[in-house]
């Protein structure tokens, strides 16, 4: 069944700097659109959303402009751009004005690499709240232990449409069972966020946080089951997280695992998760 990949990273180190990649040798070098298309050849992906790649400070507007131009070419099958604009900066709105483009669908500010207090400032929350008036989304990227921080941000910005990346980054490797304390902490955080009507969840990225033994249909089924019970099939989208997923067997394997898991659902539910919800949430 066809998919919209709502989490496509592309790295162009000849144009931008990615300091974070220094800790991941496998993610250094070129990861261009052509490389993605070659790697996704059998995954039935009909279109993508480019997800910002946390470029170094001062380069984020250039990154957004570069990929918005790329998305303007229908041949690239890029349906939209999620850009990096930093709500903690006083000129946030001016930065946003610089990158406005028909392909711009939302923004993301990675929070799991930042001090917890970043998202609690009045400036940050007031800037994020501006997205609702502009019809732009906010991709919420937090770790399991930061789900409460994510909830507080969501509650402070009720008019903004949030998408929780990577199922809230569950600490899968520490989950010995669904009865263990770590699992229950993740579950509680997920359910609290799902109770907020302006939040959707992205089924993506979780194999990176799992052990090799957990990267199976049986190992991942509890996570899909939980987010479906919490959010419902109408508030879940699918993402590939390429090339980060290469740290955990790659995009074809993730696509295969999720195809098998989602095949257990109705056709309507599958279409909602794989394509229809993305079109609605990101106004594609």
C-alpha positions as a printed Julia matrix, in Angstrom:
284×3 Matrix{Float64}:
  0.0    0.0     0.0
  1.28   3.47   -0.91
  2.76   5.7     1.77
  3.57   9.33    2.4
  6.87   9.52    4.24
  6.42  12.37    6.72
 10.0   12.2     7.96
 12.58  12.4     5.18
 15.98  13.8     6.12
 18.41  14.87    3.39
 21.97  15.92    4.17
 24.03  18.13    1.87
 27.32  18.69    3.73
 28.69  20.66    0.8
 26.06  23.32    1.61
 25.34  22.96    5.34
 27.09  21.94    8.54
 25.75  19.25   10.86
 27.74  19.31   14.1
 25.57  16.6    15.66
 26.59  14.11   12.93
 30.14  14.02   14.28
 28.91  11.51   16.87
 27.5    9.23   14.17
 30.1    8.14   11.59
 27.43   6.3     9.59
 25.56   9.59    9.07
 28.5   11.62    7.84
 28.72  12.37    4.14
 26.14  12.94    1.42
 22.55  11.79    1.79
 20.96  13.4    -1.25
 17.49  13.09   -2.73
 18.78  10.63   -5.32
 20.21   8.45   -2.54
 16.88   8.45   -0.73
 14.98   7.53   -3.88
 17.36   4.66   -4.57
 17.06   3.34   -1.01
 13.27   3.67   -0.96
 12.75   2.0    -4.31
 10.56  -0.89   -3.11
  8.83   0.89   -0.23
  5.8    2.18   -2.2
  6.41   5.8    -1.16
  4.34   8.16   -3.26
  5.58  11.39   -1.72
  7.59  12.83    1.15
  7.84  15.62    3.67
 11.38  16.87    4.11
 12.23  17.15    7.79
 14.84  19.69    8.86
 18.19  18.17    9.9
 19.22  20.49   12.76
 21.82  22.39   10.78
 24.28  24.56   12.67
 23.13  27.93   13.98
 22.67  30.59   11.33
 22.07  28.13    8.49
 18.46  27.2     9.12
 16.82  29.76    6.85
 19.13  28.8     3.98
 18.26  25.15    4.54
 14.56  25.94    4.39
 14.92  28.02    1.21
 17.02  25.34   -0.49
 14.54  22.53    0.16
 11.47  24.64   -0.58
 12.96  25.25   -4.02
 13.61  21.54   -4.38
 10.01  20.76   -3.4
  8.73  23.14   -6.06
  9.76  20.61   -8.71
  6.98  17.97   -8.88
  9.47  15.41  -10.18
 11.05  15.3    -6.72
  7.77  14.13   -5.14
  8.41  16.3    -2.09
  4.98  17.35   -0.87
  6.16  19.81    1.74
  8.91  21.07    4.02
  9.22  21.11    7.8
 11.79  23.8     8.51
 14.05  24.64   11.44
 13.1   27.98   12.97
 14.08  28.62   16.57
 11.25  29.84   18.81
 13.67  30.79   21.57
 15.02  33.63   19.41
 13.42  37.06   19.54
 13.41  37.39   15.74
 11.46  34.15   15.28
  8.64  35.78   13.36
 11.08  37.6    11.08
 12.86  34.3    10.38
  9.5   32.73    9.57
  8.67  35.56    7.16
 11.95  34.94    5.33
 11.07  31.34    4.49
  7.35  31.56    3.78
  6.67  29.44    0.72
  3.78  27.31   -0.57
  5.82  24.21    0.27
  6.38  25.22    3.92
  4.04  23.13    6.07
  5.47  23.45    9.55
  8.53  23.8    11.72
 10.52  21.67   14.13
 12.92  22.6    16.89
 14.66  19.49   18.2
 14.23  19.53   21.98
 15.83  16.28   23.06
 19.33  17.71   22.53
 18.57  20.96   24.35
 18.24  21.96   28.01
 14.77  21.15   29.33
 14.1   24.79   30.18
 14.32  25.85   26.51
 10.66  25.08   25.8
  9.39  26.5    29.1
 10.28  30.14   28.45
  7.55  32.65   27.66
  9.35  33.61   24.44
  9.45  30.03   23.17
  5.8   29.38   23.88
  4.59  32.69   22.49
  6.53  32.07   19.27
  5.22  28.52   18.86
  1.69  29.82   19.42
  2.09  32.06   16.37
  2.13  28.96   14.14
 -1.56  28.38   14.67
 -2.45  31.71   13.08
 -0.28  30.86   10.07
 -1.63  27.35    9.6
  1.76  25.77   10.28
  2.42  22.65   12.37
  5.02  21.96   15.04
  6.81  18.61   15.07
  7.48  17.76   18.7
 10.76  15.85   19.12
 11.3   14.85   22.76
 12.64  11.83   24.61
 10.48   9.56   26.76
 11.72  11.36   29.89
 10.66  14.73   28.38
  7.06  13.83   27.53
  5.78  15.97   30.39
  7.67  18.96   28.94
  6.04  18.26   25.6
  2.62  18.13   27.24
  3.18  21.5    28.9
  4.14  23.08   25.57
  1.09  21.61   23.86
 -1.2   22.88   26.6
  0.33  26.36   26.3
 -0.41  26.45   22.55
 -3.89  24.95   22.08
 -4.39  26.46   18.61
 -1.28  24.79   17.16
 -1.33  21.37   15.49
  1.46  19.23   17.01
  2.87  15.99   15.65
  4.76  13.88   18.2
  7.82  12.46   16.44
  8.93   8.84   16.79
  6.14   7.77   19.17
  7.67  10.01   21.82
 11.03   8.21   21.52
 10.29   5.29   23.84
 13.35   3.89   25.59
 12.66   0.52   24.01
 15.95  -1.08   24.94
 15.06  -0.63   28.63
 11.53  -2.03   28.24
 11.72  -5.61   29.44
  7.92  -5.93   29.21
  4.79  -3.77   29.16
  4.63  -4.21   32.91
  8.03  -2.66   33.64
  8.31   0.81   35.14
  9.97   2.37   32.08
  7.22   1.14   29.76
  4.53   2.45   32.08
  6.21   5.85   32.26
  6.21   6.05   28.46
  2.61   4.85   28.28
  1.46   7.47   30.79
  3.21  10.22   28.84
  1.69   9.05   25.56
 -1.82   8.91   26.97
 -1.52  12.38   28.5
 -0.47  13.83   25.14
 -3.14  11.88   23.28
 -5.76  13.47   25.55
 -4.91  16.8    23.89
 -7.01  17.11   20.71
 -4.34  19.14   18.89
 -1.72  16.34   18.96
 -1.09  13.54   16.46
  1.59  10.84   16.69
  4.19   9.81   14.12
  4.9    6.08   13.81
  8.55   6.39   12.93
 12.11   6.16   14.16
 11.67   3.66   16.97
 13.93   0.87   15.68
 16.95   3.06   16.39
 16.13   2.87   20.11
 15.52  -0.89   20.11
 17.92  -3.77   20.47
 18.42  -5.98   17.39
 16.25  -8.62   19.07
 13.4   -6.13   19.47
 13.42  -5.09   15.81
 10.76  -7.59   14.86
  7.02  -7.54   14.27
  6.48  -9.06   17.71
  8.9   -6.65   19.37
  7.35  -3.54   17.86
  3.67  -4.52   17.91
  3.09  -3.25   21.49
  4.18   0.26   20.46
  1.79   0.44   17.54
 -0.97  -1.04   19.67
 -0.42   1.58   22.36
 -0.37   4.6    20.07
 -3.47   3.36   18.27
 -5.3    2.87   21.55
 -4.2    6.32   22.7
 -4.54   8.4    19.53
 -6.8    6.34   17.28
 -6.04   5.59   13.65
 -7.13   9.07   12.55
 -4.31  10.76   14.51
 -1.33   8.63   13.5
  0.99   9.27   10.53
  3.84   7.18    9.11
  7.46   8.27    8.72
 10.65   6.65    7.46
 13.33   8.66    9.33
 15.91   8.06    6.58
 18.92   8.07    6.82
 18.83   7.85   10.64
 17.0    4.54   10.27
 20.18   3.2     8.63
 21.5    2.89   12.18
 18.88   0.16   12.65
 18.65  -1.94    9.45
 17.43   0.79    7.12
 14.29   2.07    5.41
 13.31  -1.11    3.5
 13.35  -3.12    6.73
 11.28  -0.48    8.57
  8.83  -0.39    5.67
  8.57  -4.18    5.71
  7.96  -4.31    9.46
  5.32  -1.62    9.38
  3.59  -3.1     6.33
  3.21  -6.36    8.25
  1.98  -4.64   11.41
 -0.45  -2.35    9.63
 -1.84  -5.22    7.56
 -3.52  -6.36   10.79
 -5.74  -3.24   10.59
 -8.65  -2.44    8.3
 -7.98  -0.98    4.87
 -9.49   2.33    5.99
 -7.19   2.45    9.01
 -4.15   1.63    6.89
 -4.96   4.36    4.38
 -5.5    6.86    7.19
 -2.11   6.15    8.76
 -0.12   5.79    5.54
 -1.48   8.7     3.48
 -4.74  10.41    4.44
 -3.77  11.68    7.89
 -0.56  13.21    6.54
 -2.51  15.11    3.9
 -4.87  16.45    6.54
 -2.36  17.22    9.32
  0.17  18.93    7.08
 -2.35  20.45    4.64
 -0.69  18.78    1.65
